[in-house]
Amino acid sequence: MLTSIKRTKIPIFAIMSTLTIHPVDQNQETAIRLFLDALHVDYKTNEKDIDDTAYLMSSVPMQEHLDKAAEQEKKGEGVKISIDDIWK
């Protein structure tokens, strides 16, 4: 004789943790911030105001990329895109 097995739903809870990260230098901090930004993870810092320029220029590869882009623009090699064409 077959007996039926009663199935019950097991509640699944989302566990969210608070992480405290202690980067040892500015390069690590920049890498962590860029990683979190790429994952669209919301995070807070203990800084009152973050200077965006200083943040971007704190990474040597990013600084080199921005310097190269500025030089290309000075040489007229930049590409202008209309505001209407940005999302096309």
Beta strands, then each sheet from edge to edge (+ up, - down):
end
